[in-house]
Amino acid sequence: MTAPDCRDPRTGMALGIGAYVLWGGLPLFLKLLAGVPALQILAHRALWSLALLAGAATLLGRWPPILAHARNRRTLIMLAASATLIATNWLIYIWAVFDGQMLAASLGYFINPLVNVALGVAVLGERLRRLQALAVGLAAVGVSAMALSGAGGIWISLALALTFGVYGLVRKLVAPDALAGLLIETALLAPLAIGCILWSAGQGESAFGHAPGLDALLIMSGAVTAAPLLMFAAAARRMRYATLGLFQYIAPTMLFLESVLLFGERMTAVHIFTFACIWIGLAIYAIDGLRGARIEPQPPE
């Protein structure tokens, strides 16, 4: 694995923050598509992302390594699994936004870093440091409180955290970088996406092809999907990953604020307790990450 080029941290920081801000603002874009079934939005996200990524691969001359990865049977199986996970994550997220469950979605992405820690221990055999164990324990207390309260949105939080966490784990175990991996994933999803769109059209329920403004938004969903992923990958090459990881709280914080301030979701006592547990756990996790970054050897200039 190539060490990040930490000689360009300002550009990396701008790209990293930009990626997370775009992710945090995604519900505002999705609200413009209100009335379009979530499955159709997912299909258009996959298809138009594929078109954008194929164009990027052509401009960058990346087709030879991408095709080499696509011919590797193990890589293809792993990317089929990751494609299924990210498509499931996207579908649940879109549905949560339309169903007024953005608080639950934000909780899921707040939990995600701690789920990643737990998956690293359970699957990769990584050792859990004391502060990490405390952070994961606090998250478990918060999630348990919400589950025991009977709050219906907890399944959304856990589904989003687990699908994205396992997606990241699978992608960690395969060779392709962000562009190649996402292009192959969307190519694998493309037949299902095309089938969904054609079936909807056959039923007279297709949202595409009736209003130029809506068509433009559906096409734009490809860029809205792919751009932050590519920006994140570029940021990761320009700055320390531990530092970049601190930016991941931007998106769920924006989602939390949008849900309460813009869309009027109600914060209950259980929500407050659960979020407090998660936020304290994340603060401990961030402190532990910063301590680890200070003692980790710096890459050579």
Phi and psi in degrees as a GROMACS rama.xvg file:
@    title "Ramachandran Plot"
@    xaxis  label "Phi"
@    yaxis  label "Psi"
@TYPE xy
-77.3824  134.542  THR-2
-67.2731  146.747  ALA-3
-64.4146  146.207  PRO-4
-83.2685  89.2077  ASP-5
-79.3037  6.30025  CYS-6
-80.8418  -4.83267  ARG-7
-125.789  54.5893  ASP-8
-69.6064  -30.6277  PRO-9
-65.6616  -45.0128  ARG-10
-62.8583  -42.5028  THR-11
-60.5164  -42.1956  GLY-12
-63.9033  -43.5489  MET-13
-61.9859  -43.0191  ALA-14
-67.4457  -41.7012  LEU-15
-64.3938  -47.9866  GLY-16
-62.8424  -41.4865  ILE-17
-59.8539  -41.5698  GLY-18
-62.0636  -46.0689  ALA-19
-72.1685  -32.158  TYR-20
-65.9802  -40.5586  VAL-21
-63.2177  -42.0413  LEU-22
-62.8018  -40.7988  TRP-23
-66.7886  -30.6562  GLY-24
-87.6826  -0.450648  GLY-25
-56.4689  -40.0085  LEU-26
-58.6613  -33.2918  PRO-27
-64.4318  -36.6765  LEU-28
-69.7711  -44.7753  PHE-29
-62.2371  -33.0776  LEU-30
-62.01  -25.9722  LYS-31
-69.5023  -17.815  LEU-32
-101.005  15.5326  LEU-33
-54.6806  133.185  ALA-34
103.212  -20.4499  GLY-35
-86.2732  128.595  VAL-36
-56.868  142.658  PRO-37
-57.7425  -37.2637  ALA-38
-66.5533  -35.9437  LEU-39
-68.6502  -39.2974  GLN-40
-61.5275  -43.4551  ILE-41
-59.1326  -44.1907  LEU-42
-62.0518  -44.3843  ALA-43
-67.8844  -37.5693  HIS-44
-58.0047  -44.1761  ARG-45
-66.9437  -46.4487  ALA-46
-66.57  -48.0169  LEU-47
-74.2224  -26.9392  TRP-48
-64.5778  -42.4073  SER-49
-59.4153  -43.9024  LEU-50
-62.0232  -43.8322  ALA-51
-65.5906  -44.4645  LEU-52
-67.2492  -36.8438  LEU-53
-63.8832  -39.5649  ALA-54
-63.8602  -41.9517  GLY-55
-64.0981  -41.4578  ALA-56
-63.077  -37.1943  ALA-57
-67.6821  -45.9396  THR-58
-63.023  -35.9632  LEU-59
-90.6531  -2.11396  LEU-60
64.6328  38.8999  GLY-61
-99.5358  5.5341  ARG-62
-64.3524  -39.5086  TRP-63
-55.7802  -52.0772  PRO-64
-66.9049  -32.8688  PRO-65
-63.9834  -44.6908  ILE-66
-66.7008  -34.0787  LEU-67
-63.4543  -42.6797  ALA-68
-63.5711  -40.3942  HIS-69
-66.0499  -24.0502  ALA-70
-85.9179  -8.24543  ARG-71
-84.9092  117.317  ASN-72
-61.9854  -44.7786  ARG-73
-63.5342  -44.1357  ARG-74
-61.0386  -42.0605  THR-75
-64.6338  -40.2231  LEU-76
-64.7935  -43.6707  ILE-77
-64.1826  -40.5493  MET-78
-72.9253  -27.6633  LEU-79
-65.0355  -39.2488  ALA-80
-66.3276  -44.824  ALA-81
-67.2133  -34.6334  SER-82
-62.8699  -41.3007  ALA-83
-62.8731  -42.2246  THR-84
-66.0678  -45.8624  LEU-85
-71.5229  -33.6074  ILE-86
-65.8339  -41.1852  ALA-87
-62.4472  -43.1333  THR-88
-60.8921  -46.8628  ASN-89
-59.8161  -44.4338  TRP-90
-64.5761  -44.9783  LEU-91
-63.1662  -41.3487  ILE-92
-63.3657  -46.9637  TYR-93
-60.3633  -46.128  ILE-94
-61.6469  -41.5914  TRP-95
-61.969  -40.7167  ALA-96
-63.3192  -45.2035  VAL-97
-71.6188  -26.4298  PHE-98
-92.4832  6.72077  ASP-99
70.9125  33.9199  GLY-100
-115.784  38.7433  GLN-101
-71.3035  -28.5615  MET-102
-61.2287  -44.8647  LEU-103
-63.8603  -38.545  ALA-104
-65.6585  -42.3822  ALA-105
-64.4049  -38.1286  SER-106
-61.4334  -40.3335  LEU-107
-58.3199  -42.6791  GLY-108
-79.5744  -21.3508  TYR-109
-70.1989  -38.0593  PHE-110
-69.1266  -30.5979  ILE-111
-49.8976  -46.3117  ASN-112
-58.9579  -35.1388  PRO-113
-76.7055  -31.0088  LEU-114
-63.6675  -39.5096  VAL-115
-60.3189  -40.5339  ASN-116
-61.8623  -46.7588  VAL-117
-63.0102  -40.2362  ALA-118
-65.688  -38.2567  LEU-119
-59.6821  -38.9985  GLY-120
-71.6007  -47.646  VAL-121
-71.0505  -37.7862  ALA-122
-103.124  -42.3077  VAL-123
-96.6536  -3.4894  LEU-124
71.4071  22.207  GLY-125
-72.2318  150.739  GLU-126
-84.7004  137.505  ARG-127
-91.9849  116.949  LEU-128
-73.6612  162.365  ARG-129
-59.6477  -45.9208  ARG-130
-67.7016  -34.9234  LEU-131
-63.6716  -42.0515  GLN-132
-61.974  -40.8768  ALA-133
-63.4827  -42.4102  LEU-134
-63.0013  -45.9177  ALA-135
-64.2997  -39.7783  VAL-136
-61.8625  -42.6774  GLY-137
-62.9282  -41.7375  LEU-138
-61.0688  -41.8693  ALA-139
-62.9282  -38.6189  ALA-140
-62.9584  -46.3808  VAL-141
-62.2336  -45.7166  GLY-142
-64.7294  -41.1348  VAL-143
-62.4318  -39.9113  SER-144
-61.5898  -42.8194  ALA-145
-68.5328  -39.1109  MET-146
-64.3001  -43.5861  ALA-147
-69.8265  -24.2122  LEU-148
-74.6302  -12.0022  SER-149
84.4033  12.1389  GLY-150
-63.7732  120.233  ALA-151
-67.8478  -23.9086  GLY-152
-78.4276  -2.85693  GLY-153
-64.3795  -29.7386  ILE-154
-65.4638  -32.5072  TRP-155
-65.6968  -46.3859  ILE-156
-58.1652  -49.3389  SER-157
-68.3557  -39.4279  LEU-158
-64.0584  -43.3948  ALA-159
-65.2831  -44.542  LEU-160
-64.5215  -43.6801  ALA-161
-72.8731  -43.7865  LEU-162
-64.636  -40.2962  THR-163
-73.3611  -35.7815  PHE-164
-65.3049  -45.854  GLY-165
-68.9175  -34.6702  VAL-166
-57.7805  -47.8844  TYR-167
-62.1588  -37.2015  GLY-168
-64.9619  -45.2344  LEU-169
-61.7354  -44.4241  VAL-170
-65.8733  -27.2267  ARG-171
-67.2288  -26.2906  LYS-172
-94.5432  0.0467891  LEU-173
-118.355  157.346  VAL-174
-76.6478  -37.138  ALA-175
-57.5974  143.584  PRO-176
-77.1997  -173.302  ASP-177
-60.404  -45.9139  ALA-178
-65.4922  -50.9137  LEU-179
-64.0577  -45.1755  ALA-180
-63.6183  -45.9593  GLY-181
-67.7599  -36.8976  LEU-182
-63.1774  -45.0772  LEU-183
-66.8486  -40.1567  ILE-184
-59.5137  -47.7549  GLU-185
-68.709  -31.1651  THR-186
-65.0976  -37.7006  ALA-187
-68.7457  -32.0908  LEU-188
-80.1521  -19.4545  LEU-189
-56.6308  -45.4777  ALA-190
-59.54  -40.3814  PRO-191
-66.857  -38.1154  LEU-192
-64.6132  -45.5253  ALA-193
-61.6859  -42.8927  ILE-194
-60.1068  -41.8876  GLY-195
-62.5644  -45.6095  CYS-196
-66.8421  -42.0637  ILE-197
-66.5935  -39.7454  LEU-198
-64.5244  -42.7886  TRP-199
-61.7891  -40.8552  SER-200
-64.4847  -40.5762  ALA-201
-64.5419  -28.9431  GLY-202
-86.7915  -0.983111  GLN-203
72.1811  24.0474  GLY-204
-117.291  8.46201  GLU-205
-69.2657  134.697  SER-206
-83.2551  -15.0665  ALA-207
-91.7  140.397  PHE-208
95.8314  8.82723  GLY-209
-115.113  -31.3529  HIS-210
-137.272  119.111  ALA-211
-54.7726  -38.5272  PRO-212
-63.5978  -44.393  GLY-213
-67.6563  -40.0791  LEU-214
-57.7569  -43.6151  ASP-215
-62.2822  -40.0871  ALA-216
-65.8936  -40.9712  LEU-217
-65.2365  -39.7952  LEU-218
-64.9883  -41.2473  ILE-219
-63.3367  -23.1975  MET-220
-60.3052  -25.7222  SER-221
-64.635  -46.2724  GLY-222
-67.515  -38.8558  ALA-223
-62.8277  -31.315  VAL-224
-79.455  -48.9814  THR-225
-81.685  -36.0286  ALA-226
-57.3237  -49.9682  ALA-227
-64.9108  -31.687  PRO-228
-65.2438  -42.5222  LEU-229
-69.3699  -38.1047  LEU-230
-63.3902  -40.923  MET-231
-62.2696  -44.688  PHE-232
-61.9004  -40.808  ALA-233
-66.2059  -38.858  ALA-234
-63.9533  -40.0781  ALA-235
-62.8204  -26.0236  ALA-236
-82.0721  -12.818  ARG-237
-111.447  -6.44557  ARG-238
-149.438  167.576  MET-239
-64.3183  136.745  ARG-240
-65.7705  -33.719  TYR-241
-61.8234  -40.1796  ALA-242
-69.8193  -43.5344  THR-243
-59.1046  -34.7736  LEU-244
-62.4027  -26.2966  GLY-245
-69.0761  -22.8825  LEU-246
-74.2442  -14.6378  PHE-247
-65.0891  -14.0279  GLN-248
-83.2804  -8.27031  TYR-249
-63.4222  -48.4444  ILE-250
-63.5055  -52.1733  ALA-251
-66.7725  -27.7224  PRO-252
-65.6851  -44.3716  THR-253
-61.2338  -42.2411  MET-254
-62.699  -42.2521  LEU-255
-60.8921  -48.0762  PHE-256
-65.7095  -40.1772  LEU-257
-62.4418  -42.1308  GLU-258
-63.4152  -40.0897  SER-259
-85.1813  -46.2631  VAL-260
-85.3007  -34.4988  LEU-261
-97.6946  -36.7823  LEU-262
-113.147  5.03665  PHE-263
68.6791  25.8674  GLY-264
-70.3645  143.855  GLU-265
-92.6706  131.703  ARG-266
-89.2101  116.178  MET-267
-91.5493  173.408  THR-268
-61.6382  -36.7545  ALA-269
-67.2427  -40.4282  VAL-270
-57.6489  -46.4398  HIS-271
-61.6865  -44.6831  ILE-272
-63.2864  -45.4013  PHE-273
-63.3391  -47.3413  THR-274
-64.7689  -35.8797  PHE-275
-61.9313  -44.9468  ALA-276
-59.6742  -45.5636  CYS-277
-65.036  -45.5389  ILE-278
-66.2508  -38.824  TRP-279
-65.5857  -41.7845  ILE-280
-60.7517  -41.337  GLY-281
-67.9433  -35.8562  LEU-282
-62.9093  -42.3986  ALA-283
-64.5712  -42.779  ILE-284
-61.4411  -42.4395  TYR-285
-65.5364  -41.674  ALA-286
-61.0724  -43.2718  ILE-287
-63.264  -39.1821  ASP-288
-65.817  -40.4026  GLY-289
-66.7637  -38.4674  LEU-290
-63.5961  -42.327  ARG-291
-64.6052  -36.9128  GLY-292
-66.4596  -33.7541  ALA-293
-69.6264  -31.414  ARG-294
-93.598  -9.91086  ILE-295
-74.3851  135.627  GLU-296
-59.9015  137.957  PRO-297
-77.5208  142.542  GLN-298
-67.4063  149.258  PRO-299
-65.1994  146.126  PRO-300
